[in-house]
Amino acid sequence: SPIPSLKREMRNLSEECNLEPVTVSMAYVYFEKLVLQGKLNKQNRKLCAGACVLLAAKISSDLRKHEVKHLIDKLEERFRFNRRDLIGFEFTVLVALELALYLPENQVLPHYRRLTQQS
């Protein structure tokens, strides 16, 4: 299944960009919500993964403009999509998540524990 490998890519990219494990955990939750809603397909799954990482980074990290640009560059390079498509898709994901980017601790904690134990 491509979903575990996409999550692995999300984690690796986040580590390269020095994002916190909690940020990766939030991105995983967003991504899983999209999967459960049936929003993923072969054409958009990389864009979904990228948009989830970008949204999680924006909401949970205190990123400066150049850090956001660096993250977008890395996402574009890793997932091989166009940055314009990513920026447009970010809003699509935001709507699919019903703007609910602040997550309850009980949704984030299992992923966070797993990530910190793997490190």
PyMOL commands that set and color helices and strands:
alter all, ss='L'
color gray80, all
select helices_A, chain A and resi 2-16+21-36+45-60+65-79+83-96+105-118
alter helices_A, ss='H'
color red, helices_A
deselect
rebuild
show_as cartoon
